Amino acid sequence: MKNIFKYIFVGMAAVSAVGCSDQLDTYPSSSVSGDQLLTSAQNALIPLNGTIRAFYTPGVSNAANTHQCFGISAYNLMADVMGEDCIMSGPGSGWFWYDCIYKVKDKYASTGWRPYEAWNGYYKWISNVNYIIASEETMTGTDKDKNYVVGQAYAIRAYSYFMLAQTFARTYKGHETDPGVPVYTEPTDIKTDGKTRGTVQDVYNQITSDLTKAVEMLRNAGGRTVMSHLDLYTVLGIQARVALVMEDWATAKAAAEEIIKDGGYKIGGEAEILNGMNDVSLNNVIWGAAISTDQASGYAGFFTHMDADQKAYGESARKQINKELYNLMDDDDIRKWNKETQKGWWNPKDINNKSGGYQQEKFKFKDGALWTGDYIWMRIEEMYLTAAEANCHISGNEGTAKKWLSTLLLERGYKDTDKNGIVDYLENLTGTELGKLTTDRKNSLLEAIIDQRRIELWGEFGRIYDIRRLHQGFKRTTAMGWPQSATSIGKTDDPESYAWVLTLPQSEFDGNPSLDQSKDQNPIGDSK
């Protein structure tokens, strides 16, 4: 099988000699040869860091499509513009536009499009860490050091399979016996026999097993010194995300609440959230990557696509919020535009809005002249929303759900008139009913939680992932602010649609004799 191979970044990234560094040192090193990389926990940091460096390096997964292939933040943006809330005002240079209008599935035979890029990107990460995991018993070093390296390897493998399942298969609940993705847990090379797709359940069995192992090891590994590393709380956050998809409310609740109670993070106020969302050193950031000047990627990066002031892709293909979603915010919400301070996440008065949505100001370069800005992949605010959603589904816990959500909303400017810890508009809401379409309003407590999740995580999480797991469909309209050319995109009003399930790349069928293209390929259209 040709697409799974030994892909360790030999000498690419060693941990900085300065213990308090927030960044990975990317200067090449020849001090450790390839056959020594996995003999000790200290040496194994090199391939681990090389893998993590690929989480935010443009072109590593596909040099032919660098400008929309820059790791985790690119996949999050891809999944966001596939939904109804993150509007692209037009095609611009084309980057992300074809994800937005669902025109990538038929490009599966090309090595320059999303099916090939995402598939190979995630499987390269898996291939790398499988070598680290295979050396768990023979690796030298203290237990703490080994737990730190190998625990992260298990977490990366779990995260990668989770994202592959969310991209190339239908959602877990109700589709457990559907085709999943091939699962590899041993080191692979060009001679490795390819595996079948198995089932969605098979993939999630591996994900949950790996996360359990990662949590166990990282509990005994100490803290991290590099923000892009996966520590205990990062992995608990991933565990919470997986549990939401599996509708395992007890696990989602436990993981999210542990982070809230024990992680030491604080919900971001105006100073933290209204200054560009570009600094991983802030107290609300659980996981992200600090981007130094030498690591800045110029045009090929997240902020280039978001920040319209940089005169780049963010200007020619503006990212805007769905007007109907914007109007769900309270007038006192600090995320809403304040005409006096000229701050907020979206500006409804921007002269470039025209007949579209409202221009985003949430994500801005930290330094436009240097093209720098840190990538944030997980914030504590997400965990409050997760705790609220999980408790909402557990009998007798609606009050707890309201309090977790209210804790976040009080920091966003909402009112709690009677001072009972629950913001006013949540007081009388109850139930878990959601509409078949996201525009079918049911006025339930769960709907209020999801509304706030859509607002808070806009542009950074990937809206389509939530739409899938919630078994909802959606429609785009010009009234929301969508350009007409992006409204007729297929069968997205059907929660069972294959519209948002990518096709497997042709290269996988060419190199894996265990797959039959006539049986194992996902539908190219959006049919069931």
N, C-alpha and C positions, 0 to 999 in steps of 0.2 A: 504494500500500500504506500503510495507515493506522498501523500499529504501529511502523514504523521511520521516524524523523524526526530532524531536527536538534534535539538536546536538550542543547546545551552550557549549563552552569551559568554564565551570564554574570555575572561579578563575585562569584560566591558564595563562593569561597574562594581567597585569595591566600596565598602563603607568608609567614609571619611575618617581619618585618624583623629579628628576632633570629635569627641564623644557627644557633644551637644548639638552637632549639626542637624539641621532640618532637611538636608538635601542629600541625594546620592552623588558621590563623587564619580564622575563618568570618564575620568582620565584612564586610558588603557594601562594595564599592568601586565608585565611578563613575569612577575615573581612567583606565580602559581601556574604550573603546567596543567594541561587538560586532565591527565590521569590523576592529579592530586586534588582536583576541585572538590571531591566528595569524601575525602578521607577524614576531614575534620569539620566540626561545626563552623569554625572560623573561616575556613576556606570555602565552605558551602554558601557563605554569604555572597560570594561573587556571582554564581549563577542565579541565586535568589534575587539579588539586586538587578541583575540583567533582565530578569523576567519582569520585575516591578517597574523598571525603567521603561519597558514596552507599554506599560499602562498609560503613558502620556507622551510617547515619542512619535511624531508624525512619520508615516511611511513604513514603520517596522512591519506592519501586517500586510501592507500593499504599497510599494513604492510608486506604482502607476496611478494611484489615486490619493496621494498624500494629503490633499487639502480637505478631505473629509474623512480621513483615516488617522486619527490621533488618539486611539485608545478609548478608555472608559468614557471620557467626556463626549467623544464623538458618538458612541453608541447611545448614550443618554439623550443627546440632541436628536439623533435619528429617530428614537422612539417617541420623543416629544412632538416633533413635527408630523408624526404619523397620526396624532390624535386630533382633537378639535380645539384645544386651548392655546397652543403655541402656533400662531399664524405666521406663515411666510408671505410677505407682501407681493412677492414675485420670484421668478427663477434666478435673478442675478446672474452669476457665472455658472449656475447649474448645480453647485455643491449643495447637497441635502434636498434639492428640489425634487429629484426623482424618488427619494424616500418619501417625501411629503405627498406626492401625487400617485404613489404606488405603481411606479413604472420600472422597478428593478428586478422583479421576479423572473421576467422572461430573458434576463441577461445572465442566466446561470452558467452559460457556456463561456463567458468572458472572465478573464482574470482581473479585470479592471473595475468590477462592480461589487455591490454590497454582499451578495451571496457568497462569493469567493472570499472576499476580504474578512467578513465577520467569522465565517467558518474556520478559516485558517488562522485568524488571529487568536481565537479562543483555544484552538487545539494546539497551537504552538506553546501557549502558556501551560497547558496540561502536560504536553510532552516534556517541557523543562522540569516541572516540579515532580513528575513521576520518577525522574532520576534521583532527585533529592530524597523522596519518600522511600525509594528502594534501598537507600544507604542508611536508613534509620538505625539498624542494628549494628552496623560496622563503623559508623562515624564516631570519631573520638571527640572528646570535649566534655565539659561538665553537663550534668543533666539539664541545668538551666539553659545553657547555650544550645544544646540539641533541641530542647523543647521550643526554643525561640525560632530556630530555622525550620525544623520539620513541621511544627505546628502551623507556621505560615504556609508551608507547601500544601498541607492538607486543605487549608482555607482557600488558597488560590484555586486548587483543583475543584473544590465545591462551588466556588463562585463562578468559575468558567463553565462548568456543566449546567449550573442554574441559568446562566445567561444564554447558553446554547439552546437549552430547552425552551426558554422564553422566546427565542428567535426563530427556531426551526421546527417547533412542535406546538400543538395547541395546549392551552393551559391545563394544569394538573387536574383540578376537580372536575369529574365527569368525563375525563379523557385518559384515565389511568392506563387503559389498554391500547391507546393509540400508539402509533410509531413514535419513538423518541429519537435519540441520537446514539451513535456507537459510543460505548464506554470502555476506556482503556485505563487500567490501573497499574500497569507494569511499564518499564522503559520500552520505547519503541524505536525502530529505525526503518530504513527503506525495505528491509526484508520481512518486517512484521506482517503477519496475516491480518487483513482487515476484518472488522466485526460488523455484524448486522446492526440495524437501528434499535433492536430491542423494543421495549415499551417505555412510555412516559414514566410509569411506576418504577421501572428498573433504574432510570436516570435519577429519580428523586430518592430512591433507596441509597444510591451512592452519595448523593449530595448530603443527605441527613447523616449518614454514617461518617463522612469526612468532617462535617461540621462538629459532630460530637467529639471526634478525636482532636480536632483543632482547639476547641474550647478547653478540653481537658489538659492539653499540653500547654496552652498559653496561660492558663491559670497559674502555672508553675514556671513561668518564663521571665517574670519581671516586666518592667515597662519598656517602651521603645524610645529611641532617640531620633528616629526618622519618621516623619508624618506619613509617608507613603507606605511604610510597613504596616502590616495587619496585626494589631494587638488584640487582647481579649475583647475589648469593647467593640472594635471593628467587626470581629467575627460574630459576636452576639448580635450586632446590627444586621449582618448578613443572615444569620439564623432567623431573626425576626422577619426579614423580608421573605425568606423561603416559607416560613410558617404561615404568613398571610396568604400566599399563593395556594398552599395546601389546606387552608382553612383549619389549621391547627391553632385554635385561638389560645389555648393554654400555654403553648410554647412561645407564641408571639408575645403574649402578655408577660411571661416570665423574663424573656430576653430583653424586651424593651424596658421593663421596670427596673431590671438590674442595672442597666446602663444609666437610667435616670437617677437612681438612688445612690449608686456606688461609683459612677464614672467621673464625677467632679465637673461635669460640663454644665454650662448655664445657657438658658435661652438668650439668643441675641436680641438686644434692644436696638434703638435707632443707630447708635454708633457702630454697631456690628453689622447690621443688615442693609444700611442705606449708603454704603460707601463702596459699592462695586462687587461685593461677594468674591473677593480675590485674595484673601489672606487666611492661610490655614493655621496661623498662630492664634486666632481668636478662640475664646473659650467655648463657643458653640460648635466647633468643628471636631468631628470624631475621626474623620479619615479624609485625606487629600494629598496633593503633591505640591510642594514648594517649588516654583519654577524660577531658577536663577537666570541671570543675564545670559550666561553661556548655554543655557538650555532653552532659551526662548526660541520659538519656532517661526516667528514672523507670520506670514499669511496662513500657514497651516496650523491653526489652533482654534480653540474654543472662543476666545474673546474676539478674534477677528470676525467670527460669524455673528457675534452678538452686539458688539459695541459699534454703533453707527457713527460715532464721533471720530473713529480711526480712519475714515475714508477708505474702507475696504469692503469685504463681503457683507458686513453688518449694515452697510449703507445701501448697497445695491439690492440686497435681499433682506429687508428689515424683518426682525422678529417682533411680533406684537401679540398682545393678549386678546383673547376672545372677549368682546364687549359685554356679553351676557355674564360671563364669569366675573369680570371686573365689577359689574354692578351688584354682585352678591356681597361685596365687602361693605361693612359699616362705614359711614362717613368719617368716623374718627380713627379708622384703621390706619396705622402708620405706614402700611405698605401702599396705601392709596395716595395719589398725587396730592401734594400740598403746594398750592400756588404761591404761598408766602415764602416758604423755605426752598421751593423749587426742588423738592426731594420726594421720592416715592419710587416704587418699582416700575410703574408704567405711567406715561404722560399722555392723557387724553387730549391735551392741547397742542401736541407737537404738530408743526405745520406740515410734516411729511406724512401724517396719518391719512390725509385725504379721505377717501371713503372706506379705508381699511380699519384694522383694529387699532389698539393703542400702543404706541411705541414703547419698547422695553428700555428701562434704565437700570434694571436689577444687576446686570453683569457688565462691568466696565474694566478695562485694563488698569492694572495698578500703576503702570508707567507706559503710556502709549508710545513714547519716544523709543523705549527699549523693547516694546512688545511683550512686556512681562505681566503676569497675573497668575496667582496660584489656582490650581484646580481643586474644587471642593466636591467630594464624592459622597459624604454622609455628614449630616448635622444632627444635633440633639433634638431639634424641632421635629424631625421625622419620627423619632422615638416616642414623643408625646402623642403624635397622631396615631402611631401604631398601637400604643397602649390604650388609647381611647377606642380605636376600632375593635381591638381584641376584646376589651371589656364589654363593649356594646353587644357582642355576640354571646357573651356568657350570662346565663340566667341569673338575675339578681344583681348584676354589676353595672346597670345603666348609670347609677349615681357616680360610680367610680369613673366610668367613661366620660361623663360630663365634667368631672373635676380635672381629669388629665387634659381634656381639650380646653377647658377654661383657663388652666394654668398658662397655656400658650397664648390664648386670646387676650388675657389680661395684659400680657406684654405687648400685644399688638394694638391696644387702645380700646378694647371692648369694655362695656360697663357691667358691673356687678352691684346693682343698686341696693339689694338687701344684705350685701356682704356675707353671703353664705358659701362663697367659693365657686359659684356657678354663674357664668355671665347670663345676662337677662334673656337673650333670645333662645338660649338652650333650655330654659326652665321647664317648659311644657312639651318638649319634643320627646318622642319615644319610638321604639321599633327599629327594624332593620330593612324596611322595604325600600327597594330601588326600582326605578323605571327600567323598562326594556331598553329605551334609549336614554342617553344621559340628559336629554332635554325634557324627559317625562318626569315632572317634579312630583314627589310624594310627601315632602315635608316630614320626613322621619329623622330620628337622631342620627342614624347611620349616614343618611344623605348629607346632613350638616357636617359630619366628620369628613366625608369624602370631598365636599365642597372646599373645606379648609385645606385639605391635602392638595387639591388641585391648585389652590392659590399659593400656598406656602412653598410647594416643591416645583412650581412652574419653571421650566427650562433646565432643571437639574436632575430629575429622576427618570423621566421617560413615561409620559402619560399612557402610552399604549399598553404598557405592562399592567397598569391598574385596570384599564378598560377590559383587558382579557380576563384577568382573574375575577373581576366583579360580574362577568357574564353580561355585559351591557353592549349595546351597539351605539353608534353615534352618527349624526349628520352634521355636515358643515353648511353654513349658509352665508350669504353676503351680509345679512343682518348682523351676524357675529363679527364681520370684518374680513371674511375670507374673500380673496379674489375669485371671480367666477371660474377661472381655469382650474382651481383646486377644489371645487365643490363636488364634481362628478367623478368620484374616484373608485367606484365599485360598491361592493355589498357590505359596507361597514355598518349598516344599520342592523345586521344580523349577528348576534353574539356568537353564533356557531360558524361564522364565515372563516374561510381560509385566507381572507384578504391580507391579514397582517402576519401570516406565517410564511417566512421566506423559503424559496426553493433551495435545495442542496446544490452545491456547485458541480458542474460537469467533471471537474478534476477528481472529485471523490468517487464518482462512478468509474472513471477511467482507471483509477489506482486501487480500487477496493472491489475485488471479485465477489465478495460476500453480499454486495448490493446489486439489485436488479433495477435498472432505471425505470422500467415499465411498471414496476410494483412499488418501488421505494421512494420515488420522487414525490414531493408535495405538489398539489395542484398548482399549475401556473396561474390560473385565474383565482377567483375568490369563492368558488363553489364549495359545498360541504364535502 
